Amino acid sequence: MINIKGKTFAFDAIKWSLLAGSITLISACNDSDSKNKKPPAPHVEKTEIGIWNAPAYGWLFDIQSNGYKFYQTTTQYCHEFKLDESVLSFDSLINSIELSDDKDSLMSTLGGIKTPGFEMTRELSLPKNCIDNLLKQQGEDGYVFNPEQDFEIFWQNFKDYYAFFHLENVNWNEIYQKFVTQVTATTSQEELFKIFAQMIAPLKDFHVEIENEAIDAEFGVSRKLEMHDIALAEYLDINDLEEIDTQAQLFDFFDYYEQQVSIEMEIIGSYLVQDADVKLNETETLIWSKTDDNFGYLYIESMELAEIIEQGDTQADKLALLELQLTEIFTDLKETQGLMIDVRFNGGGDDFVSQKIISYLIENKIHAYSKQARLGDARTELQKVEILPQGTFSYIKPITLLTSADTSSAAEIFSIAMRAIDNSVLIGQSTGGGLSDTLPKSLPHGLEYSISNEIYISHDGLEFEGMGVPVSIEKPFFTKEQRTQEKDLIIEAAIEWLQSQS
């Protein structure tokens, strides 16, 4: 059977067949004259030089005056985490560090990757296993593939850092006993990959993924039915198949899925004012318009800054352009009587993008959520995340947030923050249930994988990992019946609620 992975397949190519016909599309331009700014050169204080430990993440940083080494550790093993310069440059690392007054701990966002940052404490030296038993990796002289060792590292990382075994009542020690005997010195990478896939499948956590580029294999699973799951079931039924097992069937299914998403988007377009302007940004990830009742509609496809804003050399450049784009959007929509924000197709991205959008929807500072990481049998200190209004125009009329099981990750952080805004209501389906940031890891033979190790807590003290952020008004989404009848019950419920607030 061919594994079908991913939340969307070719969505960009079909998205705006949705409003074909009488609606005019206008591309809203970002400032193309933004200057090519470079981040300030790092100034490395002597106090920043040294060994820094993040025990809740299994990370160690050895920071020197002209570079750094990044190690990943378990209770037994240590090997270097070699990141590409484009992922985390030395400049970005140093510029994102904030030292404590006593210089014995620091907070870092890893160049903006982690928000609001995480704590590292100073160590006098690297642990013994990072000095005497540092593991060799693929591409290094003397490296030999060791499947038994890599199995142990993989299992230990989950044992040490994964935060949600309880959600599916998974006993990780039993998983070890079940699979350890299947791994021998002669186990191939393909065989080891299949074993890892079987180990993580019971977690049903879409943030837990494995990928081995060398053998062109990736695997992930989720606990909720998403759009492509619904479409796949329909496709199999229509074609009297039990599963997809040929390349031709796979591509045929992709075509079917794209057609169904296109139908759904056309239905959404039918609720907007005909013969009116529908605006979109250059990447077509932000789209906005109005309904006949003068309610605004804002579609947000991604929370990934680089997907929303292509221009700009640095994150700061892109954020400045995002602010210009959001200012334009909410200026265009300020005369509407209420607003629908649609994140039903949003697979996530960056928490700070979610926070930036929220800042346009509030007049006063809000406690959006809190977060912490698993730390052994305890948790790290709770970090309270507060969002301030962006300072120019705030949209404070009634807001409906439209969500689905495909609303994932940073889009769920957006959803949890929206719960803290008094004039808003969530409508549709509870979100995907994967709020935790992913903790990236790799194995010496090159396999990359991710672990959920962080807990997000709402402003009123609730945790939604696994179950998803709940809605106040529940309606089904992407059903065959609604597509056949050309109805969107979530939008209809949103309009009804907004009318009740007028």
TANOR-V882598 format. One record per backbone hydrogen bond with DSSP energy under -1.0 kcal/mol. NH is the residue of the N-H (numbers start at 1). CO is the residue of the C=O. E is the energy in kcal/mol with one decimal. If there is no record, write none. Layout:
BEGIN
nh: [NH/NH]
co: [CO/CO]
e: [E/E]
END
This chain:
BEGIN
nh: [2/14/15/17/18/20/24/26/28/34/37/48/50/52/53/54/57/58/59/60/61/62/63/64/69/71/72/73/74/79/81/83/87/88/93/94/95/97/98/100/103/106/107/108/109/114/118/120/121/122/123/130/131/132/135/138/140/143/150/151/152/153/154/155/156/157/158/159/160/161/162/163/167/170/175/176/177/178/179/180/182/183/187/192/193/194/195/196/197/198/199/200/201/203/204/208/210/211/212/217/219/230/231/232/233/234/235/236/237/238/239/240/241/250/251/252/253/254/255/256/257/258/259/260/261/262/263/264/265/266/267/268/269/270/271/272/273/278/279/280/281/284/287/288/289/291/294/296/297/298/299/300/301/303/307/308/309/318/319/320/321/322/323/324/325/326/327/328/329/330/331/332/333/336/337/339/340/341/342/343/346/350/354/355/356/357/358/359/360/361/366/368/368/369/370/371/372/374/375/378/380/383/385/387/390/395/399/400/401/402/403/407/408/411/412/413/414/415/416/417/418/419/420/421/424/425/427/428/429/431/432/439/441/443/446/448/449/450/451/455/457/458/461/466/467/468/472/473/475/483/484/485/487/492/493/494/495/496/497/498/499/500]
co: [244/11/11/14/15/17/276/278/280/31/35/45/63/61/121/59/54/54/54/71/52/69/50/67/62/60/79/58/77/72/70/81/84/84/89/90/91/94/107/105/100/120/98/118/96/109/108/106/53/104/51/127/128/128/78/444/137/140/146/147/148/149/150/151/152/153/154/155/156/157/158/452/164/165/171/172/173/174/175/176/179/180/184/188/189/190/191/192/193/194/195/196/197/200/201/205/219/448/217/212/210/226/227/228/229/230/231/232/233/234/235/237/236/246/247/248/249/250/251/252/253/254/255/256/257/258/259/260/261/262/263/264/265/266/268/269/290/24/288/26/286/281/299/279/297/295/291/338/289/340/287/342/285/348/304/304/305/314/315/316/317/318/319/320/321/322/323/324/325/326/327/328/329/333/294/398/296/400/298/402/343/303/350/351/352/353/354/355/357/358/387/366/385/385/457/383/455/453/378/375/373/371/369/366/359/360/423/339/425/341/427/404/346/408/409/409/410/411/412/413/414/415/417/418/421/399/401/473/403/469/407/451/449/447/443/211/441/209/439/372/370/462/458/433/465/464/426/426/428/479/480/481/482/488/489/490/491/492/493/494/495/496]
e: [-1.6/-1.3/-1.7/-2.1/-1.0/-1.4/-1.4/-2.3/-4.1/-1.1/-1.7/-1.4/-2.3/-2.9/-2.9/-2.8/-1.9/-1.0/-1.6/-2.2/-2.8/-2.8/-2.7/-3.0/-1.7/-3.2/-2.6/-2.3/-2.4/-1.9/-4.2/-1.0/-1.7/-1.8/-2.4/-2.5/-2.6/-1.4/-2.7/-2.8/-1.3/-2.4/-2.4/-2.0/-1.1/-3.1/-2.1/-2.5/-2.4/-2.7/-2.6/-1.5/-1.2/-2.9/-2.3/-3.2/-2.5/-1.9/-2.4/-2.2/-1.7/-2.2/-2.4/-2.6/-2.7/-2.4/-1.5/-2.3/-2.9/-2.1/-1.7/-2.3/-1.2/-2.4/-1.7/-1.9/-2.1/-2.0/-1.7/-2.9/-1.7/-1.1/-1.5/-2.5/-2.4/-1.8/-1.8/-2.5/-2.5/-1.9/-1.9/-2.2/-1.6/-1.7/-1.3/-2.0/-2.1/-2.6/-3.0/-2.0/-2.3/-2.3/-2.7/-2.0/-2.2/-2.0/-2.7/-2.8/-2.0/-2.9/-2.1/-1.0/-2.8/-2.0/-2.4/-2.1/-2.5/-2.3/-2.1/-2.1/-3.2/-2.6/-2.1/-2.2/-2.4/-2.5/-2.1/-2.2/-2.5/-2.3/-2.0/-2.0/-2.4/-1.3/-1.7/-1.3/-2.8/-2.9/-2.3/-2.3/-2.1/-1.5/-2.0/-2.5/-2.1/-1.8/-1.9/-3.3/-2.5/-2.9/-3.5/-2.3/-2.9/-2.4/-1.0/-2.0/-3.0/-2.2/-2.7/-2.2/-2.0/-2.5/-2.4/-1.8/-2.2/-2.9/-2.5/-2.0/-2.3/-2.7/-1.7/-2.3/-1.6/-1.8/-3.1/-2.3/-2.6/-3.0/-3.2/-2.3/-1.1/-2.5/-1.5/-2.4/-1.9/-2.3/-2.2/-1.8/-1.7/-2.4/-2.2/-1.0/-1.6/-1.3/-2.9/-2.1/-1.8/-2.5/-2.5/-2.0/-2.7/-2.9/-2.9/-2.3/-2.2/-3.2/-2.6/-3.1/-2.7/-3.0/-2.0/-1.5/-2.3/-2.3/-1.3/-1.5/-2.0/-1.6/-2.8/-1.9/-2.1/-1.2/-1.6/-1.7/-1.3/-1.7/-2.8/-2.8/-2.1/-1.6/-3.0/-3.5/-2.8/-2.4/-2.6/-2.9/-2.5/-1.7/-1.5/-3.7/-3.2/-3.1/-2.1/-2.6/-1.3/-3.0/-2.3/-1.6/-2.2/-2.0/-2.4/-2.3/-2.5/-2.2/-2.0/-2.2/-2.7/-2.2/-2.2/-2.6/-2.5/-1.6]
END
